[in-house]
């Protein structure tokens, strides 16, 4: 059974399935995709409510295949950061390893990042003995597990400002490991892990080392190759100063950034009128049109008097109200 959708999602973000009625952001989609092509790390920022998540879900991700020089397949890993909760973190420490406590809420950013790459079946010691989980190694293992080669990973880190609600030592550890992903070369910690594995596999003098499993052997054969990864960080503009805390590991991270602004008049008109005119049976409302003078009145009502720009979240609320009125009108006509 097909689920009918609103033409205007309101305050929730657009998702990837709503690309067909996501309008008004063509220029921004092209600009961010161009930045992703230029460097391994891109910062997308804006005030709250400008539609960063919508731009990513319904705009950037569906467009990645069209980026110049992106002929190779790519795999998307999306992490939406959540606020640190000391009580849940304490619960995680107390209950770690017990069955039935797999909630994302009790996992820290590194754990959730690794779970997104590999799922719950992480056998770190089988691959390389590491003192702590490695984001770089998890990404490398995921690439090996994929059937298609070569393959690029695109990491989308949404609501990134929430990282900085975590204890300082966790923020620093995440920054260090994110730096490993950005620089792509084999990290020193992984190199040391390889040395530990060689010692362990060597066993006692004269012993013949056991052969690794095919999966482990495949990973080990590719471990020295650079990691092909792109990172897109999305966060609020008023929290950008937090990125200073990551500069020791990512000194140039703000050089490749893009500010998502509110709509200009033309963008707002497209975001209002074009979803309404879409045909098809997949919407909760019938196709309808908005007269030019009504469109101008809506724009005038929503427009900031100083900047003459339109807040996307406010536009969505008004358009959702219009759609409800259209549905009510249709019901009355059918009675």
N, C-alpha and C positions, 0 to 999 in steps of 0.2 A: 504493500500500500504506500503510495507516494504522500509524503508530508508536504502540505502546502506552506509556503513561506510568505512572510510580509515583504512587500517591496522596499520597506524602510525598517531596518532592524532596531531602530531606537538607540538606546544607550549601550546596548551590547555591541561588541565588535562584529563586523562582517566576518564570515568564514570563507574558506576556499570555494565552497559550493555556491557562493553568492557573487562570484566574479561577474556574472552576466548582468547584474544590476548595481554594480559599483562604478559610479561615474564621478567625473570631476577631478581626477588625480593623475591623468596621463603624464603630465610634465614631471610630477614627483616620482612616479614609478620609474620613468626613464632615467632620472637623475640618480636615484639610489642604486639602480641596477648598474649604471655606469661606474659609480664609486666602488661597488662590489667587484667589478671587473678589474679595477685599477690596483686594489690592495687587498691584503688578507683580512683586514679589519675595518669595518665601517660603523660609525656611530650615527644612529637616527634618533633625533631628540625633538621634543616639542613640549609646550605646556600640556597639562592634563586635559583630555577631552578633544584633542585635535585629530584623533583617529590613527595613531601609530599602528595599533594592532590590526585595524581594518586594512590599512595600506599594505602591511606585510601579508596578511592572509589572502585577501582578495585581489591584490595588485602585484606585489613583488614576487611572491612564490609562483603564481601561475605564469610569470613572465620570464623566469630564469632561463628557460630553454632558448629564449630568443636573444640572449646576451651575446654580443660579439665574442668569438673565440671560446664559447662554451659548448663546443660540439660534443664533448665527452659527457657521459651520464653523470647525474649528481643525485645525492641522497640528502634529504632534509632531516635535521634533528632540531626540534623546537623545545626550548625550556622556558616556561613562564615562572619567573621567580615569585616567591611568596614571602611575606613578612616573618621574621624570626620570632618564635614564641619560646621563651625560656622554659615554661612548664612542659611543652611538647618535647623540647630538646632533652630535658631531664628524663622524661618517659622513655625516649629513644635510648639513652644511655643505660637505663635500668633494665629495659626489655630487649636489648639488642640480641638478635639471634633467635628469639622466641617466635613460634608460628602464630600467624594471625595478626601481625602488626606490620603490614606492608603499606600503610597509608603514606602517600606522598608528603603529608603534613609533618611527619616525624623524621623526615630525611633532610640532611643538610644539602647545600647546593652541589657539592662534589658528588655525593651519592646519587642525587636525582639526575645529574648530568650523565653519570656512568650508566645508570639504569636506562636512560633514554637511548644510549648507544647500544647496550648489550642485553638489556632485560635483566632478570634476576640471576641468570645462570653465569655468574662470574667466577672463573677458576683461575685466579691470579697466580697462585703458586704453581699451577700446571704449566703456565706459559713462561713467566719470568718471575722469580722470587723477588717481590717488591716490599719494602717496609710499609708502604701506604699505596692505596689505589692511584693510578695515573690516568689523567684525562687523555693524554697523548697516546698511551698504550691502548686504552679502550677504543679510541677512534681508529687506531691502526688495526686492531683486532676486528672491528666492525667492517672495515674495508676488505679484509681478507675473507670474512664470512659472506660478503655479497658475491653473487654469481657473476656480476658484470665487472670487467676491468678494462681500462682504468676507470676509476670512480673518484669523483670529488664530493667531499662532505661540506654541506652548508649548515653552520650552526646559527640558529636564531635565538638570541637571548633577550626575551621580552620582560618588561618591568624590572630592568637590571638594577634600578635604584634600591630594590629590596635586598640585594646582596649586602648592602652596607648596614643593615639592621643586625647582621650576625656578629658574633664576637670577633675582635680584631684579628686573632690568630687564624680564624677560618677565612676571613676576607683575604689576608695575606697569602694563605695557602692556595686559595682559589686563583688569586692574581698570578702567582707563580706558575700554576699549571695552565692557566689561560695563555700566559706568555709562551709556554712550550708549544701550545697549539698554533699560536700566531707565527712563531719562528719556524715551525714545521720540521726542523732538523732533529735528529735523535737527541733527546734530553740526556743530561749527564746521569740522572737517577736511573734511567732505563739502561744506559750503557753499563752502569755498575751492576744492575740486575742481571744483565747478560753475562757479566763476568762471574757473578755468584752462581748462575746456572751452569756455566762451564765447569766450575769447581765441583758442584753437586753431581753433575752428570759424570764427571771423571771418576768419582768414587775412590775407593782405596787403590793404591798403586797396583797396577797389573790387572785390575778389573776391567772388563769390557763394558762401557757405558750402555745402558738400556736405550733402545731406539725410541724417539719421541713419537707420539701419535701423529697421524697425517695432518690433523688440524694444527697442532703445535708446530710441526715441521714447516708447514706452509707459512705460518706467521713468522717464524724465525728466519725463513729465507727472504722475507720482505721487510724485515724490521729496520734495515739500514736505509731503505728508500725514503726520500722526503715525503712528508705527509701533505697531501693536496687538500687543503681545508680553507674555507672562507667563513668569517665570523661577522654576523650582523648583530650589533647591540642596540636595543631600543630602550630609551629611558626618558624621564621628564627633564626638561631643560633646567628647572630650578635645582636639580640634584647633580648637575654636571660637575660641580666642584668636587664631588666625592671621588671623581676619577683621578684626582691628584694622588690619592692613596695607592694607585696602581702603577704609577709612573716608573717605579724602580724596575718593573718587569715589562711594561708596555710604554716606553718613553714617548713614542710618537702617536699615541692612540687618537688624539684629537685632531690630527692633521687631515683625516679623511672622515669628515662629519657632514651631516645634512640636517638643517632645521625644517621641520614640517610646520607650515604656517596655516592659519585659518583660510577659508575660501575667499577668493575674490568674487566679484559679481558673476562673471561668466561661469566660473566653476560651480558656484551655488545654483545657478539656473540649471546647469546640466544635472547636478545631484538631485534636484527637485523634479524636473520635468521628464528626464529620460527614463527613470524607473517606472513612472506612471504609464508611459506609452508602450511598454513592453507587452507583446502579446503572449499567448501560451496559457496553459491550464495549471501552471505550477504555483500560482499565487493565490492568496486568500481573498484578493480583491480583483474585480474585472479590470481590463484595460481602461484607462481614462486619460483625459487631457486637462491641462490647466491653462486657462486663457492668459494671454500676455499681461493684461492689466492686473489679474489676480497674482500672477507670478511676481510682478513688480511690487505689489503690496506686501507680499510675503517677504521679499528681499528687504524692503524698507523697514518692515517690522523687526527683522532679525539683525539688520546691519548695525555695526558699531558706529556711533556718530562721529568718532574721531578718525579711526582707521579705515572706515567704510568697508570692512571685511566682515565675514559671517562665520560664526562659531559652528563647526560641523555637528557637534552634539545637540545644540539647540535646534539646528535645522532638522535633524532626525526626529526630534520630539514633535515638532510642528507637522512634519510630513506624515508621521505615524498617526497623528490625530486626523489629518485630512483623509488618510486611507480608511480609518474607522468610519468616518462620516460617509464615505463612498459606499462602504459595505452596508451601513444602516439604510442608506437611500435605496440600494438595490433590493434589500429585504422588503422594504415598504412597497416598492413597485411590484414585486412578485406576489404580494398578498392579495 
